[in-house]
Structure formats: C-alpha cells, structure tokens
Amino acid sequence: MAAFCQEAQVPEKVTQSVAAILADIRARGDAALSHYAAQFDGAQLAPGEFRVSPAELAAAHKRLPLAERRAIKAAHAAILAFNREGRAKPWRARNPHGATVGEKFDPIRRVGLYVPGGQVPLVSTVLMTATLAKIAGCPEIAVFTPSDAQGRVADGLLGALHFLGISEVYRIGGVQAIGAMAYGTATIPRVDKLFGPGNAYVCEAKRQVFGAVGVDSLPGPSELMVIADATARADYVASDLLAQAEHGSGREKIYLVVTSEALARAVERELAAQARTLSRSEKAQRVLDEGFLTIIVKRLEEAAAIANTVAPEHLELIVKPAAEKSLLKAITTAGAIMIGNHTPTALGDFTAGPSHVLPTGGSGRFFSGLRVADFVRRTSLVRYDAKSVRLAEPVVSAFAAMEQLDAHGRSVSIRVAG
C-alpha cells in the first residue's frame, strides 16, 4: 500500500514545468498568459479578451435548460443552508487579569477561485466555492476557468456564476491562472488568497505560489475509499468506485477495503459489468487498471488504521450500523465521510451541502475541507486598563527576565509605576 500511495507524489518534471511557467508569467504578465492559452488550450486570446463580459454570463444562463437552472438553484440552497452554520461569530470576554479580550472576523478582501473546465466542466465547483465566498462577504471574487480553442467557456459554468452574481470571470486556466492570481498582470489584479481544485499541475502551482498569496489547500486528483462489510451491496459499491474513476485524469486513487474476499470478488465483477456501460469507460478503466487497490481486512479496526494512513478525500462507510459509531470515532483524517448504503459520494459532490473541495494526496492529515472560515481573517483583540495591567506585570517581568528582553518588561512596568 505504501508504494501505491507514493505514486500520488508529484513527479519532478511537473515541478520543473510549473516553476518555469510561473516564472514566465511573473516576468511577462499578460503576454505569457496569451502564450500559454494558445499552447495548452489552443485559444488565441489578446489581453482584452481574457475577461468574460457580463452579457456573456447572462446569455449563458438564459441558454441553460430549465432543468439545469433548477438543479443549480436547488444545490445552491443546500450549500447555503449548510455553510451558513459555519460562520464565525465575534466575541468578548475577560481574561484572568480582568482585561477585555476577544476576536473579530473580516472577509478576505480579494479572493481568486479556480474552476476546472475542459472536457468535464465542473459546474458544481462554482457553487462549492463561490457560495462560501459570498456567505463570508468577500468584497471581490475573481473566477478563473479555461476556455476551448474558440475562447468559449461551458454555459453551465457561466450560467452558475451569473446565478450567484459573480461578474469578474476570466477564461484563463491551468498553471497560468494560478500565476495570474498570485502575481497579477496589467489586466488582472492579484488576489489575496486563492481557492479551488485542479489537476496535478494546478495543485503544484498552488504549492509553489504559497507565501506570495494565501492558498486554501492542495486538492488534486480525486480519491475515494470505500470500507464495506457483508451489509454492503456490491453493485452500489462498484457504482461509487466508478463515479470517482470516471474523472479520468489517470492520477485518481480508488481504494476498496472489505472484510471478505467474496465481497471483493463480487465488487470486481460489478465493476467490469458497469464500466462497459459508461460514456467515459476508457478513462474510467484506465484508473481502475492503474489507480485501484483492494485491501481485505479481518477486522474493521484495521480498516480504520488504513483510512487514517491514507487520509482519503472521500470515505464511504458501508457497514452494519453498530460499526458506524466506532469507525467514525476512530477515523480522523478523511476529507468527507459518507455513511450508509444510500449515501454515494456523488451526493456530496453535487448537492448535500458541504463543499466538495477536499484535501487529497494525504494532506487530510493536516488540511480540512473548504468552509466559510477559510474566506475570513481572524484578528485577536486585547484591552487592558490600569488595574488589569498591574495584575499582569509580574508575569511580564518574569518572562522579560527569562528572555533577556528588558524593553518588554519596562513597557509594562512603566505603566504600573506611573
């Protein structure tokens, strides 16, 4: 398993390629963006054509079939309801000295959202990122997504952005979009923090620009782990594994952790049968051939340990109800956990409510899924008066002596003496 997980690490050629593109964008700005739009997307874009006009956004929304507009509205309602609960609230209290302490929260002034496009335009990612930025109250929200060779962006993406009231949209994708967000160009103001999933190149670009700009996390190619026992239906499990495999970049990781070899074989038979019926069957099969691992365990405790080691982006627990509680307590690194036979990951991808922008590549050990708090800055507040500073003075004096910082101690004692 260690070798299988190791494959998710970024190849050196990706690291070097990303570094070269970012350096070029930093040096040449808009000219570099035009160059890479032509090289990678086949689009001939002058700087004045980078931004999608409000009229294009409105027209795309109007062209959407009624069923798609209704789906966008329904998913948005669920995402809004869930994430409103995560808003941070300012507070004030008294510390042991009697001083007033607390926190205030302010939306990040300018954020950049990356939305993958191409063959599979991720309309849901628009909702899963921009809705949270809106809830947080970010004053400026800039969205970047690649175009096709004619400079067009999928109607679903543009229509969803129009629905959300996002008007700053650029038809720029890939590493070049991350560079534009991080460094800015003559036509594109830099952002304060950037968000969103992407392929291995985009993920590596986010890693390299961190520090020049804030970064939400490093969500890369999709991952799914299913932990299943005898209560699981093999056809359900297979359909969920294929749902993640059909992303089809070839770098997805799919794990099946089961308590019996019979269940593993049944799932494999279902995979073979269902894969043939998919419109993206070749891409899904490639992931199954190169990125699928079945692990048979004797006890579910072993499955929990495996999950904590892998830290999967998506985790499904399809086990008897009595085992759910212990697994939920034991597993502490999953990006999102789907529970039961009737909770496929696709519900979380599109409409359950939590953002589907989740940590991958083992980063769930220290990153969490995207939430409203990621679009907000926290500032601590402290106010002492004459009485409370007198109570704190002995502590400050002791630390100032230990750390040989005389001026620190004097800045407090002078107020007590005065």
Buried (B, 14 or more C-beta within 10 A) or exposed (E): EEEBBEEBEBEEEBBEBBBEBBBBBBEEBBEBBBBBBEEBBEBEBEBEBBBBEEEBBBBBBEEBEEEBBEBBEEBBEBBBEBBEEBBBEEEEEEBEBBBBBBBBBEBBEBBBBBBBBBEBBBBBBBBBBBBBBBBBBBEBBBBBBBBBEEBBBBBBBBBBBBBBEBBBBBBBBBBBBBBBBBBBBEBBBBBBBBBBBBBBBBBBBBBBBEEBBBBBBBBBBBBBBBBBBEEBBBBBBBBBBBBBBBBBBBBBBBBBBBBBEEBBEBBBEBBEEBBEEBEBBEBBBBBBEEBBBBBBBEEBEBBBBBBBBBBBBBBBBBBEEEBBEEBBEBBEBBBBBBBBBEBBBBEBBBBBBBBBBBBBBBBBEEBBBBBBBBBBBEEEEEEBEEEBBBBBBEEBBEEBEEEEEEEBBBEBBEBBEE
